[in-house]
Amino acid sequence: MSHKKRSLVKAITFRIIATIATIIIVLVLTGSLALAGTIGVADILAKTALYYFHERAWDKSPWGK
């Protein structure tokens, strides 16, 4: 698998776990499933893209390799 595909799969699987945590936290704090779902969707879209580009930037860096 190419580095780009691997980065994308890592980003997606991490976001699923992290978004579930976000949804649970919002649900516990607000009691609103609708709000938790809305924030969860926004969270997964924004942070998946951010993580992917972060991962690609680190992959280009020779530091620590």
Backbone as CSV, one residue per row, in Angstrom:
resi,resn,N_x,N_y,N_z,CA_x,CA_y,CA_z,C_x,C_y,C_z
1,MET,0.851,-1.180,0.000,0.000,0.000,0.000,0.896,1.242,0.000
2,SER,0.528,2.246,-0.783,1.344,3.456,-0.843,1.261,4.225,0.469
3,HIS,2.233,5.092,0.670,2.252,5.901,1.886,0.998,6.774,1.996
4,LYS,0.527,7.301,0.869,-0.664,8.154,0.887,-1.894,7.362,1.312
5,LYS,-2.067,6.165,0.792,-3.216,5.327,1.170,-3.127,4.942,2.641
6,ARG,-1.929,4.591,3.088,-1.738,4.226,4.493,-2.087,5.402,5.398
7,SER,-1.640,6.588,5.027,-1.952,7.791,5.808,-3.459,8.020,5.864
8,LEU,-4.129,7.812,4.738,-5.577,8.014,4.699,-6.306,7.003,5.582
9,VAL,-5.906,5.744,5.514,-6.545,4.708,6.346,-6.303,4.983,7.833
10,LYS,-5.088,5.387,8.184,-4.793,5.729,9.579,-5.647,6.907,10.036
11,ALA,-5.785,7.900,9.186,-6.582,9.080,9.524,-8.042,8.703,9.761
12,ILE,-8.583,7.868,8.902,-9.995,7.474,9.022,-10.235,6.645,10.281
13,THR,-9.386,5.654,10.528,-9.613,4.807,11.701,-9.435,5.583,12.999
14,PHE,-8.443,6.477,13.037,-8.265,7.293,14.227,-9.464,8.219,14.430
15,ARG,-9.960,8.814,13.358,-11.087,9.738,13.475,-12.334,9.020,13.954
16,ILE,-12.548,7.800,13.536,-13.722,7.059,14.004,-13.670,6.926,15.526
17,ILE,-12.531,6.513,16.044,-12.371,6.355,17.495,-12.521,7.696,18.207
18,ALA,-11.842,8.719,17.710,-11.879,10.025,18.363,-13.259,10.666,18.260
19,THR,-13.960,10.474,17.145,-15.290,11.059,16.992,-16.300,10.375,17.908
20,ILE,-16.181,9.085,18.085,-17.057,8.397,19.039,-16.860,8.985,20.432
21,ALA,-15.609,9.231,20.793,-15.332,9.852,22.096,-15.961,11.243,22.176
22,THR,-15.835,12.035,21.122,-16.427,13.378,21.097,-17.938,13.313,21.241
23,ILE,-18.575,12.419,20.515,-20.030,12.273,20.585,-20.461,11.900,21.997
24,ILE,-19.756,10.966,22.610,-20.098,10.556,23.982,-19.937,11.721,24.952
25,ILE,-18.848,12.475,24.825,-18.626,13.621,25.719,-19.725,14.663,25.555
26,VAL,-20.063,15.015,24.305,-21.119,16.004,24.066,-22.448,15.492,24.589
27,LEU,-22.742,14.225,24.377,-23.992,13.638,24.860,-24.072,13.691,26.383
28,VAL,-22.997,13.341,27.056,-22.972,13.374,28.525,-23.128,14.800,29.046
29,LEU,-22.434,15.750,28.405,-22.481,17.134,28.879,-23.795,17.842,28.571
30,THR,-24.408,17.517,27.423,-25.610,18.247,27.015,-26.888,17.430,27.095
31,GLY,-26.778,16.123,27.018,-27.961,15.271,26.992,-28.671,15.288,25.647
32,SER,-28.078,15.949,24.650,-28.713,16.087,23.340,-28.019,15.190,22.316
33,LEU,-28.753,14.177,21.867,-28.214,13.285,20.850,-28.072,14.023,19.517
34,ALA,-29.005,14.909,19.202,-28.938,15.676,17.952,-27.689,16.556,17.925
35,LEU,-27.421,17.263,19.005,-26.234,18.105,19.080,-24.969,17.257,19.020
36,ALA,-24.961,16.149,19.728,-23.797,15.258,19.719,-23.528,14.746,18.305
37,GLY,-24.578,14.390,17.587,-24.427,13.914,16.212,-23.917,14.991,15.274
38,THR,-24.464,16.194,15.411,-24.036,17.312,14.572,-22.567,17.640,14.803
39,ILE,-22.184,17.719,16.053,-20.784,18.004,16.378,-19.898,16.845,15.926
40,GLY,-20.378,15.637,16.059,-19.617,14.466,15.617,-19.333,14.493,14.125
41,VAL,-20.328,14.864,13.318,-20.136,14.936,11.871,-19.127,16.035,11.521
42,ALA,-19.287,17.209,12.112,-18.348,18.310,11.861,-16.933,17.908,12.287
43,ASP,-16.836,17.244,13.423,-15.556,16.797,13.963,-14.856,15.832,13.006
44,ILE,-15.575,14.842,12.533,-14.939,13.830,11.681,-14.502,14.404,10.341
45,LEU,-15.284,15.296,9.772,-14.917,15.884,8.484,-13.684,16.784,8.603
46,ALA,-13.729,17.694,9.552,-12.629,18.653,9.699,-11.340,17.975,10.150
47,LYS,-11.428,17.137,11.135,-10.206,16.566,11.707,-9.601,15.447,10.859
48,THR,-10.402,14.780,10.040,-9.831,13.790,9.126,-8.930,14.495,8.110
49,ALA,-9.416,15.585,7.561,-8.613,16.340,6.599,-7.356,16.900,7.270
50,LEU,-7.501,17.474,8.442,-6.348,18.034,9.143,-5.310,16.962,9.465
51,TYR,-5.751,15.813,9.925,-4.822,14.735,10.259,-4.100,14.235,9.012
52,TYR,-4.804,14.079,7.913,-4.191,13.597,6.684,-3.044,14.515,6.259
53,PHE,-3.305,15.820,6.226,-2.264,16.759,5.811,-1.118,16.826,6.824
54,HIS,-1.428,16.680,8.083,-0.395,16.620,9.124,0.493,15.394,8.915
55,GLU,-0.118,14.275,8.656,0.620,13.027,8.419,1.503,13.146,7.179
56,ARG,0.991,13.725,6.109,1.762,13.885,4.879,2.954,14.815,5.109
57,ALA,2.751,15.881,5.873,3.846,16.809,6.167,4.947,16.095,6.951
58,TRP,4.576,15.311,7.948,5.567,14.569,8.729,6.279,13.532,7.869
59,ASP,5.571,12.944,6.916,6.187,11.942,6.059,7.296,12.561,5.202
60,LYS,7.185,13.836,4.866,8.192,14.528,4.077,9.393,14.953,4.915
61,SER,9.218,15.000,6.215,10.292,15.437,7.093,11.282,14.309,7.360
62,PRO,12.586,14.598,7.243,13.573,13.572,7.531,13.826,13.387,9.031
63,TRP,13.299,14.279,9.841,13.539,14.248,11.277,13.075,12.928,11.894
64,GLY,13.940,12.265,12.612,13.597,11.034,13.321,13.570,9.770,12.485
65,LYS,13.907,9.883,11.216,13.872,8.692,10.354,15.207,7.972,10.407
